[in-house]
Amino acid sequence: MENDGLDRRLRRIQQADMKDRVVLVRVDHNVVKKGIISDPYRIDATLGTLYAIAEKGGRPVLMTHVGRPRDKKTGKIKCHKEESIRVIVRYLQEKLSINIHVQDFPIDPDNGIMHLDESIKPALYDLKQGKIGMIYLPNSRWFYGEQITGPERDTFARELAGIADLYVNDAFGSYRAHASTYDIAKLLPSFAGILLQKEIKNLYSVLNPDGPFVAVIAGAKYDTKIGPVKALYNKVDHLILGGLMYNAFLAAKYGIRITGVSEEDRDLAMELVEQDKNENKILEMPCLVESDTKDGKIEGHYRTIKIEEFDAKKEYKNILDIDPKSLEEPEVKDIIASSRTIFVNAVMGLMPHFFEGSRALYHLIAKNRYALKLFGGGDTLQELKNLCPGIYMTGLDAPDTYYFTGGGSVLAAIEKGNPYHLEPVEVLMDEGSLL
């Protein structure tokens, strides 16, 4: 490990000779919802890599995925305008003041774009001649070969390799091994972008934290978070759960039934309950918000309930938030105030109606001026920005705060215990033992 916190085997953009060479850059600009940019943070976070490529004389070709155009059941790909990259291109053109070419390809109504064909050659020529500043390829998941296995994927990876001289991965949020994040890196000289390096460095603070370490994690499904929760539990001094994950834990610990918590979730959570009997790391939020419906916060149809009053004979309705009173408890306030590392990958309530718990949590964490505060991407950042815009804006430039661009990537790295074991990162590593 070098003194910058990165494994010296990781090939980095700083080491690449890019003068007059076409550079295929895989970014994670998956910020478009219904044709509108929800938050440009992920785009802005990649500008350092784009500036570095320009400084080195490289000719960038960008690619990102947007949404999930492939139907999991049928395998069909629908290329809707709402999942186009054109709104991203407009944003970048305004931000960078350069001409960006968007290449169109024939679209099959069921299979998306079958090939990255030779129609792109004139644009590549103009790029090399400096007539355009950048090429942005269509949504990577519109390409038939991006996510499947078999010869079509191999063909697509070779087609991508055929348009570029080098490959740079700056898509930390795209941690799954697809053609544009993994296969392509085997076919071209490949390097980690500036953002990818920064994310790995900050992951080190989660995997090797200064204590006391508090982690806050929530989710709509318990089974998908078991691995990261177990890994975090072994590292933290205290763990705060939210959402259905917390409901499953409470149902298992107190022998109660809660709407939305399956028997399978209860059984899975029991392992954590048994472990915590000895180690007592889970910091319980004592006041919860129970609602008769998920359709909204309707007066007379929601109420605050307390854990100490749980009755095993009673079936509880939808528990959709923690009451902010929970965060006023002396024990909770003291633990968060005394922490030196805080990792947050959580929205505590069912948005948008049940938001008070999340807002109170973010405010309490912000009061700690001594801790390194690390926030997972996705919904966590979106709700932090929506609920606490002042805290969010301050954190963008604060040395004690870091916003990851991909929450799922962080959890995957935590589960594996090492960011270098994520396949799109692993393929950027030189072979040989760490010196």
C-alpha positions in Angstrom: 0.0 0.0 0.0 1.4 3.4 -1.0 1.2 6.4 1.3 -1.9 7.7 -0.6 -3.8 4.7 0.6 -4.0 2.9 -2.8 -2.6 -0.5 -3.7 0.4 0.1 -5.9 -0.8 -2.6 -8.3 -3.8 -0.5 -9.3 -3.1 1.0 -12.8 -4.1 4.7 -12.7 -4.9 7.3 -15.2 -1.8 9.3 -14.1 0.4 6.6 -15.5 -1.2 6.5 -19.0 0.2 8.1 -22.1 -2.9 9.6 -23.8 -1.5 12.1 -26.3 -3.8 12.0 -29.4 -5.3 8.7 -28.3 -8.9 7.8 -28.1 -9.9 7.0 -24.5 -13.1 5.1 -23.7 -14.3 6.3 -20.3 -16.9 4.3 -18.4 -18.6 6.7 -16.0 -21.6 6.3 -13.7 -23.9 9.1 -14.8 -27.0 7.2 -13.8 -28.8 10.3 -12.5 -31.7 10.5 -15.0 -35.2 9.9 -13.8 -38.1 10.4 -16.2 -35.9 12.3 -18.6 -34.7 14.8 -15.9 -31.4 14.9 -14.0 -32.3 14.2 -10.4 -29.0 15.4 -9.0 -25.8 16.2 -11.0 -23.4 15.2 -8.2 -22.3 11.9 -9.9 -21.6 13.9 -13.1 -19.7 16.6 -11.4 -17.7 14.0 -9.5 -16.2 12.7 -12.8 -15.0 16.1 -14.0 -11.6 15.6 -12.5 -11.0 12.6 -14.7 -12.3 14.4 -17.8 -9.9 17.4 -17.1 -7.0 14.9 -16.6 -7.7 13.3 -20.0 -7.9 16.7 -21.7 -4.6 17.8 -20.0 -2.9 14.6 -21.2 -4.1 15.2 -24.8 -6.6 12.3 -24.8 -9.7 12.2 -26.9 -12.6 11.0 -24.7 -15.5 8.7 -25.6 -17.9 8.4 -22.6 -20.3 5.7 -21.7 -22.8 5.2 -18.8 -25.8 3.1 -18.0 -29.1 4.8 -17.2 -31.9 2.9 -15.4 -32.9 -0.7 -16.1 -34.2 -1.0 -19.7 -33.9 -4.8 -19.8 -36.9 -6.7 -18.6 -35.7 -9.4 -16.2 -38.5 -11.8 -17.1 -38.5 -11.5 -20.9 -35.0 -10.3 -21.5 -36.3 -7.6 -23.9 -34.7 -4.2 -24.0 -36.9 -1.1 -24.4 -35.0 2.1 -25.3 -37.2 4.8 -23.9 -36.3 8.5 -24.2 -36.6 8.8 -20.5 -33.5 6.7 -20.2 -31.5 8.5 -22.8 -28.1 10.1 -22.1 -29.0 13.3 -24.1 -30.0 15.3 -21.0 -26.6 14.4 -19.5 -24.9 15.6 -22.7 -26.7 18.9 -22.5 -25.6 19.3 -18.9 -22.0 18.5 -19.8 -22.0 20.8 -22.8 -23.1 23.7 -20.6 -20.6 22.8 -17.9 -17.6 22.3 -20.1 -18.4 24.5 -23.0 -17.4 21.9 -25.6 -19.2 20.2 -28.5 -20.2 16.7 -27.6 -21.3 14.3 -30.3 -24.0 11.7 -29.6 -23.9 8.7 -31.8 -27.1 7.0 -32.9 -27.3 3.4 -33.9 -30.2 1.3 -35.2 -32.5 0.0 -32.5 -34.3 -3.3 -32.5 -37.7 -3.0 -30.8 -37.0 -6.0 -28.6 -33.2 -6.3 -28.4 -32.0 -2.7 -28.3 -28.8 -1.9 -30.1 -27.4 -5.0 -31.6 -24.0 -3.6 -32.6 -21.7 -0.7 -32.2 -21.3 -0.4 -36.0 -19.0 1.5 -38.3 -21.3 4.5 -38.5 -19.3 5.9 -35.6 -16.1 6.2 -37.8 -16.8 9.7 -39.1 -17.3 11.0 -35.5 -14.1 9.2 -34.3 -12.2 11.0 -37.2 -13.6 14.4 -36.1 -12.7 13.6 -32.5 -9.1 12.8 -33.4 -9.0 16.0 -35.5 -10.3 18.1 -32.6 -13.4 19.1 -34.5 -15.5 17.8 -31.6 -14.5 17.7 -27.9 -16.1 14.4 -26.9 -18.3 11.5 -28.0 -21.0 10.2 -25.8 -22.3 6.7 -26.6 -25.9 5.7 -26.0 -27.0 4.2 -22.7 -24.8 1.1 -22.2 -27.8 -1.0 -21.2 -29.4 -0.3 -24.6 -26.7 -2.5 -26.1 -27.8 -6.1 -26.4 -24.4 -7.5 -25.4 -23.8 -5.4 -22.2 -25.4 -7.5 -19.6 -25.9 -11.0 -21.1 -23.5 -13.8 -21.3 -22.3 -15.6 -24.4 -20.9 -14.6 -27.8 -23.0 -11.4 -28.2 -21.3 -10.0 -25.1 -17.9 -10.9 -26.4 -18.7 -9.3 -29.7 -19.9 -6.1 -28.0 -16.7 -5.9 -25.9 -14.6 -6.3 -29.0 -16.6 -3.6 -30.8 -16.0 -1.2 -27.9 -12.3 -2.0 -27.9 -12.2 -1.4 -31.6 -13.1 2.3 -31.2 -10.5 3.2 -28.6 -6.8 3.0 -27.7 -7.2 3.1 -23.9 -9.9 2.3 -21.3 -10.5 4.3 -18.1 -13.0 3.1 -15.5 -14.4 6.0 -13.4 -17.7 4.3 -12.6 -17.5 3.4 -8.9 -21.2 3.0 -8.7 -21.2 0.3 -11.5 -19.7 -2.5 -9.5 -21.2 -5.4 -11.4 -19.1 -7.1 -14.0 -20.6 -6.2 -17.4 -19.1 -5.8 -20.8 -18.4 -2.0 -20.4 -17.1 -2.3 -16.8 -15.1 -5.6 -16.9 -14.7 -7.4 -20.3 -13.4 -4.3 -22.1 -10.6 -3.8 -19.5 -9.1 -7.1 -20.6 -8.9 -6.0 -24.2 -7.3 -2.5 -23.9 -4.7 -0.9 -21.7 -6.9 0.0 -18.7 -6.7 2.4 -15.8 -8.6 3.7 -12.8 -10.0 7.2 -13.1 -9.5 10.0 -10.5 -13.0 9.5 -9.0 -12.5 5.7 -8.7 -9.2 6.3 -6.9 -10.9 8.8 -4.5 -13.7 6.4 -3.7 -11.3 3.5 -2.9 -9.2 5.8 -0.7 -12.3 6.8 1.3 -13.5 3.2 1.5 -10.4 2.6 3.6 -11.9 4.8 6.3 -14.9 2.5 6.4 -13.0 -0.7 6.3 -10.3 0.5 8.8 -12.1 3.2 10.8 -10.8 5.3 13.6 -13.0 4.5 16.7 -15.4 4.9 18.1 -17.1 3.8 14.8 -20.9 4.1 14.3 -22.6 2.8 11.2 -26.2 3.5 10.2 -27.7 1.2 7.6 -31.3 0.8 6.4 -33.0 -0.9 3.5 -36.3 -2.1 2.1 -35.1 -5.8 2.0 -33.4 -7.6 4.7 -32.0 -10.5 2.8 -30.0 -8.3 0.3 -28.2 -6.6 3.2 -27.3 -9.6 5.3 -23.7 -9.8 4.1 -22.8 -6.1 4.6 -24.6 -5.9 7.9 -22.6 -8.9 9.3 -19.3 -7.4 8.0 -20.2 -4.0 9.5 -21.2 -5.5 12.8 -17.8 -6.9 13.3 -16.2 -3.5 12.7 -18.5 -1.1 14.5 -18.7 0.0 18.1 -22.4 0.7 17.5 -24.8 -0.1 14.7 -28.1 1.7 14.0 -30.7 0.0 11.8 -33.5 1.5 9.9 -36.4 0.7 7.6 -37.5 -2.9 7.1 -34.1 -4.1 8.3 -34.9 -2.6 11.8 -38.4 -4.0 11.7 -37.1 -7.5 11.0 -34.6 -7.2 13.9 -37.4 -5.9 16.3 -39.8 -8.7 15.2 -37.1 -11.3 15.9 -35.9 -9.9 19.2 -39.2 -9.2 20.8 -41.3 -12.0 19.2 -43.8 -9.6 17.6 -45.5 -9.5 14.2 -45.1 -6.4 12.1 -46.8 -5.8 8.8 -44.4 -6.3 5.9 -41.9 -8.5 7.8 -42.0 -12.0 6.6 -41.2 -15.1 8.6 -38.1 -15.5 6.4 -36.9 -12.0 7.4 -37.6 -12.7 11.1 -35.6 -16.0 10.9 -32.7 -14.3 9.1 -32.7 -11.4 11.6 -32.6 -13.9 14.6 -28.9 -14.6 13.9 -28.1 -10.9 14.4 -30.3 -10.9 17.5 -28.4 -13.8 19.0 -25.0 -12.3 18.2 -26.0 -9.0 19.8 -27.1 -10.6 23.0 -23.4 -11.0 23.8 -21.9 -7.9 22.1 -24.7 -5.4 22.6 -23.7 -3.2 19.6 -27.0 -2.4 18.1 -28.3 1.0 19.3 -32.1 0.7 19.4 -34.3 3.6 18.5 -36.9 3.4 21.2 -39.7 5.4 19.6 -41.2 4.4 16.3 -44.0 5.6 14.0 -46.7 3.1 13.2 -49.1 3.8 10.4 -52.3 2.2 9.2 -51.4 2.8 5.6 -48.3 3.4 3.3 -50.3 5.7 1.1 -49.4 8.8 3.1 -49.2 10.4 6.5 -52.9 10.7 7.2 -54.0 12.4 10.4 -55.5 10.0 12.9 -54.0 7.0 11.1 -50.4 7.1 12.5 -49.0 7.1 16.0 -45.8 6.9 18.0 -45.2 3.6 19.7 -42.5 2.6 22.1 -40.3 -0.5 22.1 -40.7 -0.9 25.9 -44.4 -1.3 25.4 -44.3 -4.1 22.8 -46.8 -6.8 23.3 -46.1 -10.2 21.8 -49.8 -10.9 21.5 -50.4 -7.9 19.3 -49.7 -7.6 15.5 -48.3 -4.2 14.7 -49.1 -2.3 11.5 -46.7 -0.6 9.2 -43.7 0.8 11.1 -42.6 3.5 8.7 -40.2 5.7 10.6 -38.4 6.4 13.8 -39.7 9.2 15.9 -37.3 12.1 16.3 -37.7 11.6 20.0 -35.5 8.6 19.7 -32.6 10.8 18.8 -33.1 13.0 21.9 -32.3 10.0 24.2 -29.1 10.8 26.1 -27.5 7.5 25.2 -28.1 8.0 21.5 -26.9 11.6 21.5 -23.8 10.7 23.5 -22.8 7.8 21.3 -23.1 9.8 18.1 -21.4 12.8 19.6 -18.4 10.8 20.8 -17.9 8.9 17.5 -14.8 9.5 15.4 -16.1 7.8 12.3 -19.7 7.7 11.2 -20.9 5.8 8.1 -24.4 6.5 6.9 -26.2 4.4 4.2 -29.7 4.9 5.4 -33.0 6.6 4.9 -34.9 5.8 8.1 -38.5 6.3 6.9 -40.7 5.5 3.9 -40.3 8.6 1.7 -41.6 11.1 0.9 -44.2 11.2 3.7 -42.3 9.7 6.7 -39.2 11.9 6.7 -38.8 13.2 10.2 -36.6 10.4 11.5 -34.1 10.8 8.6 -34.0 14.6 9.0 -33.4 14.4 12.7 -30.7 11.8 12.3 -28.8 13.8 9.7 -29.0 16.9 11.9 -27.6 15.0 14.9 -24.7 13.6 12.9 -23.9 17.0 11.5 -23.5 18.4 15.1 -20.4 16.1 15.6 -17.6 18.4 14.4 -14.8 15.8 15.2 -16.0 12.7 13.3 -15.2 11.7 9.7 -18.7 11.5 8.2 -19.1 9.2 5.2 -22.4 9.0 3.4 -23.4 6.2 0.9 -24.7 7.3 -2.5 -28.1 6.9 -4.1 -31.2 7.5 -1.9 -29.1 8.5 1.1 -27.5 11.5 -0.7 -30.7 12.4 -2.4 -32.7 12.6 0.8 -29.8 14.4 2.7 -29.9 17.0 -0.1 -33.7 17.2 0.0 -34.2 17.3 3.8 -31.1 19.1 4.9 -29.8 21.2 1.9 -27.6 23.4 4.1 -25.9 20.3 5.7 -25.5 18.8 2.2 -24.0 21.8 0.6 -21.6 22.3 3.5 -20.5 18.7 3.2 -19.5 19.0 -0.4 -16.4 21.0 0.5 -15.9 19.9 4.2 -12.7 18.0 4.9 -14.6 15.9 7.5 -17.3 14.7 5.1 -17.3 12.5 2.0 -20.2 11.5 -0.3 -19.7 8.2 -2.1 -21.3 8.1 -5.5 -22.5 4.5 -5.2 -24.1 3.1 -2.1 -24.4 -0.4 -3.4 -20.7 -0.4 -4.3 -19.8 0.6 -0.8 -21.9 -2.2 0.7 -20.4 -4.7 -1.8 -16.9 -3.7 -0.9 -17.7 -3.9 2.8 -19.1 -7.4 2.4 -16.0 -8.5 0.5 -13.7 -6.7 3.0 -11.7 -5.1 0.2 -12.6 -2.8 -2.7 -9.9 -4.5 -4.8 -12.1 -7.6 -4.8 -14.9 -5.8 -6.8 -14.5 -7.3 -10.3 -14.3 -4.0 -12.2 -11.6 -2.9 -9.9 -9.8 -6.2 -9.7 -9.4 -6.3 -13.5 -7.4 -2.9 -13.3 -4.8 -4.5 -11.1 -1.4 -5.7 -12.1 -0.6 -9.3 -11.1 1.9 -10.0 -8.4 1.9 -9.8 -4.6 1.7 -6.5 -2.8 5.2 -5.2 -2.1 
